Amino acid sequence: MANQIIPVSSSSSGGYPKGYYSMSGSQGQASVNYMYNQQQAIQNAMKAYDQSTQAGISGRTGLLNDVMSMMSNLGMQEREDISGRATNRFSDIRQDLVSSGLAGTTILPTARMGVARDQEAEYRRLNEMLLGQQIGAKTSLMQDLFGYIERRGPSYSDIMNLAGGI
């Protein structure tokens, strides 16, 4: 078997350029195989590490989407309650106007506009409150996601442990 040139780190030997030396026979092949196996183990570990990181990110992103979807249904009952209160207020005002003989005046349309304005203000307050809750939930979940990504930054020891302690 011919001599194989093996990269090394600092010194030169045997007439080869600095950073290389010669090994012959089975010793050289064993060293090449060892380095190849070591490199493959590290690459496999990096791939497994990347896959587990992606799975963690996907899980957190799915949770974020689920929470936002659930939150989109919040406030439905409150909207119905606001509508019911507005209807009741207008009915009360109309009944009072009928009782006092003022039902045919311009007071009734003006009262209807006032009730509608109050109803819209209640809807806006509800929407702002729900938006605040959504922002809070999303912020918290995004902080968790970014923290996870930051904590998952691979270190040399992580890669070596995944590679089987090479």
N, C-alpha and C positions, 0 to 999 in steps of 0.2 A: 504494500500500500504506500502511496506517495505521502510525503510530508504535507501536513495541513497547517495553514497559517491561522493562528488563533489570536484575536484581539485581546490585549491586556491594557492596563491603565497607564503605567508610567515609564517603565524602563525599556531599553532596547537590549536585545540579546541575539547572538548568533548571526549578526550581519543583517538582520531584518530592521525595517524602519522602527523608530521609537513607537511603542504602543502595540507591537506585534512580537510573537515568538513562535518557534516551530515546535510541533510535536509530531511524532511518527507513530504509525501502527495503531494498536488498539487503545493506547492511552489517549491519543488525539481524538479518535472516534468517540471514546467514552466521554471526553470533555465536551465535544460538540453536541453529543446526544443530551448530556446533562443540561447544557445551556439552552438547547432547543426546548427540552421538556420544561425547564424553568420558565422560559419565555411563554410557552403555551399555557402553563398553569396560571401565570400572571394575566395573560390575555383572557382566559376563561373566567378568572376571578373578577376582572374588570367588567366583563360582559354580564356576569351574574349580579354584580354590584349595580350596574346601570339598570338592569331589568328590575331589581328590587326597588331602586329609587323611583323608576317610572311607575311601578305599581303603587307605591306610596303616594306619588303625586296624583295619579289617576283616582285613587280612592278618596283623597281629600277634595279633588275637583268634583267628583260625583256627589260627595256630601254637600259641598257648597251649592251645587245645582239643585239637589233635593230640598235643602233648606229654603232656597229662594223660591222654589216652586210652591212649597207649603205656605210660605209667607204671602204669596200672591193671593191666597184665599182669605187671608185675615181681613177683618173689618166688614165682611158681608152682612153679618147680623146687625152691626152698628149702623150700616147704611140703611137697612130696612127700618131700624128704630128711628133714625133721623127722619126718614120719609113719613113714617107713621106719626111722629110728633108734629111734623109740619101739617099733615092732613088734619090732625086733631085740633091744632091751634086755629087753622083757618075755619074749621067747622064751628069752633067755639065763638070766633069773632063774627061769623055770619049769623049764628043763632042770636048773639047779642044784638046785632043790627036789626034782625027781623023782629025781635022782642021790643025794641025801642022804636020801630017804625022807620028805620033808616036804610033798609035793605035796598031800595031803589036809587040810592044816591051814589056819588062817586067814591064814597068811603070804602065800599066793598072791593073794587079793583085796586085801590091804594093799599088796602090791608093785604090783599093777595100778593102784591109785589113785595111788601114788607116781610111776609112769611117766607116767600121764595128767597129773598136776600138772606134772611137768617138761616134758612136751610142750606144755601150754598156756603155760607160761612162755616157751618158745622161740618159740611163735607170737606172743606179745605183744612180745617183743624184735624179731622180724622186722617186725611191723606198725609199731612205733615207728620203726625204721630207715627203712622205706619211706615213712612219713608225713613224716619229716624230709627225705628226698630230694624228695618232692613239694612240700613247703613251700618248699624251697630253689629248685627249678625255677620254681615259680609266682611266687615273690617276684622272681626275676631277670627273668622275662618281663614281669611287671607293671611293674617299674621301667623296662624298655625301653619299654613302652607309654606310661607316664606321661611319660617323658622325650621320647618322640616327640611327644606332644600338646603338651607345654610348648614344645619347639623349634619347633613348627609355628605358634605364635601369629603371626598375620600382622602384618607391619610395613608402614608406608606405602610403603617402597621395594619390598617384595615385591609389593604390589598394583600399583604403578606398572610394575614390570618385567613382570608378567603382563598388564597392560593394553596393553603394547606401547610403553612408555616415554612415555606421554602427558604 
